[in-house]
Amino acid sequence: MQNAVTHAEAKWIVIDLERAHDRLILGVEDDGRAMSDRSPSGRGIGLDIMSFRAQALGAELTIGLASGGHGTAVRCPVPLGITA
């Protein structure tokens, strides 16, 4: 959420948590500037940290364009029954 406000200048953020079979799926979507519309000097360390944390849980982090065509959507399905 911090990234959406700070880097994408989002005005709204939707957080969704759902259970689908053997997974818990976390989704975050915003109306800010899509990641491809930004001009960072390079990939930020924050994305690397998010991906690393997801992989540590056996999950896969995906980042793409939000459903409305504006903003960014992040999705992270986490397997249930993990022990950390």
Buried (B, 14 or more C-beta within 10 A) or exposed (E): EEBBEEBBEBEEBEEEEEEEEEBBBBBBBBBBBBBEEEEEEEEBEEBEEBBEEBEEBEBEBEBEBBEEEBBBBBBBBBEEEEEE
